[in-house]
């Protein structure tokens, strides 16, 4: 009987396990998960803390017991600590009793995910300092804000999670401050788009932004942080959330011969295979091929992890399916704003020496005469020589998601601005004008 060992039990790992079980009834599947939970929707964590999602159980797609009914053996609180590829075995430690054991495999899937970076100023000793990456992180944070009267919350890091937590904390009635070392939040976006977001959140919701500031320390009193110090200022606070980035959980592979990027992300080919035979990797611990940059990149998104997990299972089974690559598509809800991006930013285009141009327009998300119509700002990047669309960023209310997905399809298929302008898109006054906002933007390029 073939044995497949999977290290990591969240998105990529359990996607691989589930698909493989559907393909092969006889294969022995063993999953080792370092944490206490498996198969949960990490992207829903901010909404659980805010109370929008009533129970953490609702974030769990399937329990350990449900997987085991399918013949998938799941071991929680078991961490991989060493890999011996020549012997085709993995060493794991059981954190319940501290005992180590070696487990042999025929195929190994590395889906160890990533952990929140803990910068030098971070402390685990203070009861009011948090990161958010796991379900247990969210449960811990929610319990704190339910039990304490904290009113002033400082979020260090203005990336996706940090900005989603702006909404969470505002929903809980907190004064919210965002500190970021960059000159603008959402660093993967262009500065002009980020400034639209910042201006709206500051003017309409009172969010405080402290940008271009580097945090140096957290002042503590009686086991709690009372102030955040940067190189230029000191901010009094009742709670601190640190989300300055993530790091792949791959340190245990250092002596294994597995090839990784400098940040620890495991290098894979189009079949999600590593450089070593019978070993696959996917999800937040692995790289993805970027369709525009033509190279492996590390982009940690649940959409990517689930696709890669499924493809790994198919390739172990023998179907030989290639992963088609990524564009880095993302979308973030921040109170009454939605922000989305796909493809390249200006910085990415410059770094790749791509000759590009930009167009930014503001258009309605429905017919101008229809009640409740809102404005969308769309910024497009295009190749100056071919007029092929290579990037898009959108800020607005309703309708951002459908527009970014339209642009994903266009970029994925290397469509020119002219081709996108004449797409047969839907029209009805509540949803779009006779010329959709996307086509208003692409038409500016053809002019």
C-alpha positions in Angstrom: 0.0 0.0 0.0 1.3 3.5 -0.9 1.8 5.9 2.0 1.5 9.6 1.5 2.6 11.8 4.4 1.3 15.4 4.5 3.0 18.0 6.8 0.4 20.7 7.5 -3.3 20.4 7.9 -4.9 23.7 6.8 -5.5 24.9 3.2 -3.0 23.1 0.9 -2.5 20.1 3.2 -6.1 19.1 3.6 -7.0 20.0 0.0 -4.4 17.5 -1.0 -5.6 14.9 1.5 -9.2 15.2 0.5 -8.6 15.1 -3.3 -6.2 12.2 -3.0 -8.7 10.2 -1.0 -11.3 10.8 -3.7 -8.9 9.6 -6.3 -7.5 6.6 -4.4 -9.4 4.6 -1.8 -6.5 2.4 -0.8 -3.6 4.9 -0.3 -2.6 5.4 3.3 -2.8 9.1 4.1 -1.2 10.6 7.2 -1.4 14.3 8.2 0.7 15.9 10.8 -0.4 19.3 12.0 1.6 21.4 14.4 -1.4 23.4 15.7 -4.6 22.5 17.4 -6.9 23.0 14.5 -7.2 21.8 10.9 -9.1 22.8 7.7 -10.2 26.2 8.8 -10.8 29.4 6.9 -8.0 31.7 8.0 -9.3 34.6 5.9 -12.4 34.7 8.1 -10.5 35.3 11.3 -11.0 39.1 11.4 -14.7 38.7 11.0 -14.9 36.1 13.8 -13.1 38.6 16.2 -15.5 41.3 15.1 -18.6 39.1 15.9 -19.7 39.1 12.2 -19.2 35.3 12.3 -20.8 34.0 15.5 -18.7 31.0 16.3 -15.2 29.8 15.5 -16.7 26.4 14.6 -18.2 28.0 11.5 -14.7 28.6 10.2 -13.9 24.9 10.3 -14.6 23.2 7.0 -14.2 19.7 8.4 -13.1 18.3 11.7 -10.4 15.8 12.5 -13.1 13.2 13.1 -14.7 13.9 9.8 -11.4 13.4 8.0 -10.7 10.2 9.9 -14.1 8.8 8.8 -12.7 9.1 5.3 -9.6 7.1 6.3 -7.3 10.1 6.6 -5.2 9.8 9.7 -4.8 13.2 11.4 -2.3 13.9 14.2 -2.6 17.3 15.9 0.2 19.1 17.8 2.7 17.1 15.8 5.6 19.1 14.3 8.0 18.1 11.6 11.6 18.7 12.9 13.8 17.0 10.3 13.6 15.4 6.8 15.8 12.6 5.6 15.1 12.3 1.9 17.6 9.6 1.1 15.8 7.3 3.6 12.4 8.7 2.6 11.4 9.5 6.2 10.3 12.5 8.2 10.9 13.1 11.9 8.1 14.5 14.0 7.7 15.5 17.6 4.5 15.1 19.5 4.1 18.3 21.6 1.7 16.5 23.9 4.4 14.3 25.4 7.6 15.6 23.7 8.4 12.3 22.1 10.0 12.1 18.6 9.4 9.4 16.0 10.4 8.8 12.4 7.8 8.1 9.8 8.5 6.7 6.4 6.7 7.9 3.2 6.4 7.0 -0.4 5.3 10.5 -1.3 5.7 13.6 1.0 3.7 16.8 0.8 5.1 19.9 2.5 2.2 22.2 3.4 3.6 23.7 6.5 2.3 27.2 5.9 3.8 30.3 7.3 4.0 32.1 10.7 3.6 35.8 11.6 7.0 37.5 11.8 7.8 38.5 15.4 10.1 41.6 15.0 12.7 42.5 17.7 10.3 44.7 19.7 7.6 41.9 19.9 6.9 40.4 23.3 4.9 37.4 24.3 5.0 38.4 27.9 2.4 41.2 27.6 -1.2 40.1 27.8 -2.4 42.8 25.3 0.0 42.1 22.4 -1.3 39.9 19.5 -0.5 38.6 16.1 -3.2 37.0 13.8 -2.3 33.9 11.8 -4.1 30.9 13.3 -7.5 30.1 14.7 -6.1 30.0 18.2 -4.7 33.5 17.7 -8.2 34.7 16.8 -9.8 33.0 19.7 -7.3 34.5 22.1 -7.7 38.0 20.6 -11.5 37.8 20.7 -11.5 36.7 24.4 -9.3 39.7 25.3 -11.5 42.3 23.7 -14.7 40.7 25.2 -13.2 40.9 28.7 -11.3 44.2 28.8 -12.3 47.8 28.2 -9.5 48.6 25.8 -10.4 51.6 23.7 -7.2 52.5 21.9 -5.8 49.9 19.6 -2.5 50.2 17.7 -2.0 48.0 14.6 1.6 47.7 13.5 1.7 46.8 9.8 -0.7 48.0 7.2 -0.8 45.0 4.9 -3.9 42.9 4.1 -4.4 41.5 7.6 -3.6 44.8 9.3 -6.2 46.7 7.2 -8.8 44.0 7.7 -8.2 44.4 11.4 -8.9 48.1 11.0 -12.4 47.2 10.2 -12.5 44.6 13.0 -11.4 47.1 15.7 -13.6 49.9 14.4 -16.6 47.5 14.4 -15.8 46.8 18.1 -15.9 50.6 18.8 -12.1 51.2 19.2 -10.0 54.1 18.2 -7.6 52.7 15.6 -4.1 53.7 14.9 -2.0 52.1 12.1 1.8 52.4 12.2 3.8 51.3 9.2 7.4 51.7 8.2 6.3 52.3 4.5 5.1 55.6 3.2 1.7 54.1 2.6 -0.4 51.2 3.7 -1.0 48.1 1.4 2.6 48.2 0.2 1.9 45.9 -2.8 -0.4 48.6 -4.2 0.7 51.8 -5.9 1.0 54.9 -3.7 -1.8 56.9 -5.4 -4.3 54.1 -4.9 -3.2 53.6 -1.2 -3.6 57.3 -0.6 -7.2 57.1 -1.7 -7.8 54.4 0.9 -6.0 56.3 3.6 -7.7 59.6 2.9 -11.2 58.0 3.0 -10.5 56.0 6.2 -9.1 59.0 7.9 -11.8 61.5 6.9 -14.8 59.3 7.1 -13.9 56.9 10.0 -11.3 58.7 12.0 -8.5 56.1 11.5 -5.1 57.5 12.5 -2.2 56.7 10.2 1.4 57.0 11.3 3.4 56.2 8.2 7.1 56.1 7.5 7.7 55.3 11.1 9.7 52.4 12.4 8.7 50.9 15.8 11.6 50.5 18.1 10.0 49.2 21.4 6.9 48.5 23.3 6.7 50.2 26.8 5.3 47.9 29.5 3.7 48.3 32.9 2.4 45.5 35.1 2.5 43.0 32.3 0.8 45.1 29.7 2.0 47.3 26.9 1.0 51.0 27.5 2.8 52.7 24.7 4.4 52.1 21.3 7.7 53.9 20.6 8.9 54.7 17.1 12.1 56.4 16.1 10.2 59.7 16.1 7.2 59.4 18.4 5.5 57.7 21.3 1.9 56.5 21.2 -0.2 55.6 24.2 -2.3 52.5 23.6 -4.4 49.9 25.3 -3.6 47.0 22.9 -1.2 46.2 20.1 -1.7 44.0 17.1 1.6 43.1 15.2 1.2 42.0 11.6 4.4 43.0 9.8 4.6 40.0 7.5 4.9 36.2 7.4 7.8 33.7 7.2 7.4 30.2 5.6 7.6 27.4 8.2 10.6 25.7 6.6 13.5 26.1 9.0 13.5 22.3 9.7 14.5 21.7 6.0 17.9 23.5 6.2 19.9 20.3 6.2 17.6 18.4 3.8 18.8 19.6 0.4 15.4 21.1 -0.4 15.9 24.3 -2.5 14.3 27.5 -1.1 14.2 31.2 -1.8 16.1 33.5 0.5 12.9 34.0 2.7 12.6 30.2 3.1 9.8 29.6 0.6 10.3 26.1 -1.0 11.0 26.2 -4.8 8.7 24.1 -6.9 8.2 23.4 -10.6 4.9 23.6 -12.4 3.8 20.3 -11.0 4.5 21.5 -7.4 7.5 19.1 -7.2 10.5 20.2 -5.2 14.1 19.5 -6.4 14.0 16.2 -4.5 12.1 13.1 -5.8 8.8 12.2 -4.3 8.5 15.5 -2.4 5.9 18.1 -3.2 5.2 21.5 -1.7 2.3 23.9 -1.8 0.6 26.8 0.0 2.1 29.5 2.1 5.4 27.6 2.5 6.0 27.3 -1.3 6.6 29.4 -4.4 4.3 29.9 -7.3 5.1 30.7 -10.9 4.1 34.3 -11.8 2.6 34.5 -15.2 3.8 38.0 -15.9 7.2 38.0 -14.1 8.0 34.6 -15.5 9.7 33.5 -12.3 8.9 31.8 -9.0 7.4 34.2 -6.4 6.1 33.8 -2.8 2.5 34.9 -2.5 0.6 33.6 0.5 -3.1 33.4 -0.4 -5.7 30.8 0.4 -6.9 30.7 -3.2 -3.4 29.6 -4.3 -2.9 27.1 -1.5 -6.2 25.3 -2.2 -5.4 25.0 -5.9 -1.9 23.8 -5.3 -3.1 21.2 -2.8 -5.5 19.7 -5.3 -2.9 19.6 -8.1 -0.4 17.9 -5.8 -2.9 15.1 -5.1 -3.6 14.7 -8.9 0.1 14.5 -9.6 0.7 12.0 -6.9 -2.1 10.0 -8.4 -0.5 10.2 -11.8 -2.6 12.7 -13.7 0.3 15.1 -14.3 -1.5 18.4 -14.1 0.6 21.6 -14.2 -0.2 24.7 -12.1 -0.9 27.5 -14.4 0.6 30.3 -12.3 -0.5 33.3 -10.4 -1.1 37.0 -10.9 -1.2 37.9 -7.2 -4.9 38.7 -7.3 -6.2 40.0 -3.9 -9.2 41.9 -2.5 -9.6 43.5 0.9 -12.8 44.9 2.5 -12.1 47.9 4.9 -15.3 49.2 6.3 -17.3 50.7 3.4 -14.3 50.4 1.0 -13.2 47.5 -1.2 -9.7 47.5 -2.6 -8.5 44.9 -5.2 -5.4 44.3 -7.2 -4.2 41.9 -9.9 -1.1 41.7 -12.0 1.7 44.1 -11.6 2.1 47.4 -9.7 4.3 50.2 -11.1 7.2 49.1 -8.9 6.9 45.5 -10.1 6.8 46.6 -13.7 9.8 48.9 -13.2 11.8 46.2 -11.5 11.0 43.8 -14.3 12.1 46.4 -17.0 8.7 46.2 -18.6 7.8 49.4 -20.7 4.5 50.4 -19.2 2.0 53.1 -19.2 -0.9 53.8 -16.8 -4.5 55.1 -17.0 -6.7 56.0 -14.0 -10.4 56.7 -14.3 -13.3 57.2 -12.0 -16.6 55.7 -13.2 -19.9 54.5 -11.8 -20.7 51.0 -10.7 -24.1 51.3 -12.3 -26.0 53.6 -14.6 -25.5 57.2 -13.4 -29.3 57.7 -13.0 -29.9 54.6 -10.9 -30.3 55.4 -7.1 -27.4 54.4 -4.9 -24.8 54.3 -7.6 -21.3 54.5 -6.3 -18.0 55.5 -7.9 -15.1 53.2 -8.6 -11.5 54.3 -9.2 -9.7 52.0 -11.6 -6.0 52.1 -12.4 -4.7 50.1 -15.2 -1.1 49.3 -16.2 -0.4 48.3 -19.8 2.5 47.4 -22.0 3.3 50.5 -23.9 4.4 48.5 -27.0 1.6 46.0 -27.2 -1.2 47.7 -25.2 -1.7 44.4 -23.4 -3.1 44.9 -19.9 -0.6 43.9 -17.2 -2.0 45.2 -14.0 -5.1 46.6 -12.4 -6.1 48.2 -9.0 -9.6 49.2 -8.0 -11.0 51.2 -5.0 -14.7 51.7 -4.4 -17.8 50.2 -3.0 -20.1 47.6 -4.5 -18.9 46.0 -7.7 -15.2 46.0 -7.2 -15.0 42.2 -7.1 -16.7 41.6 -10.4 -14.5 44.2 -12.1 -11.2 42.8 -10.8 -12.2 39.3 -11.8 -13.0 40.5 -15.3 -9.5 42.1 -15.5 -7.9 38.9 -14.1 -9.4 37.0 -17.1 -8.1 39.6 -19.5 -4.6 39.7 -18.1 -4.5 35.9 -17.8 -5.3 35.7 -21.5 -3.0 38.6 -22.5 -5.8 40.7 -23.9 -5.1 44.1 -25.3 -7.0 47.2 -24.1 -8.9 47.3 -27.4 -10.0 43.7 -27.0 -11.3 44.3 -23.5 -13.1 47.4 -24.6 -15.3 45.4 -26.9 -16.0 42.5 -24.6 -19.7 41.5 -24.4 -20.1 42.4 -20.7 -23.5 42.5 -19.0 -25.6 45.7 -18.6 -28.4 46.6 -16.3 -28.7 50.0 -14.5 -28.2 48.6 -11.0 -25.0 46.8 -12.0 -23.3 48.6 -14.8 -23.6 51.3 -17.5 -23.8 50.4 -21.2 -20.0 50.8 -21.1 -18.9 49.1 -18.0 -16.3 50.8 -15.7 -13.7 48.4 -16.9 -14.3 49.3 -20.5 -14.3 53.0 -19.7 -10.8 52.4 -18.3 -9.5 50.3 -21.2 -11.0 52.7 -23.8 -8.8 55.4 -22.4 -5.7 53.3 -23.3 -6.8 52.8 -26.9 -7.3 56.6 -27.3 
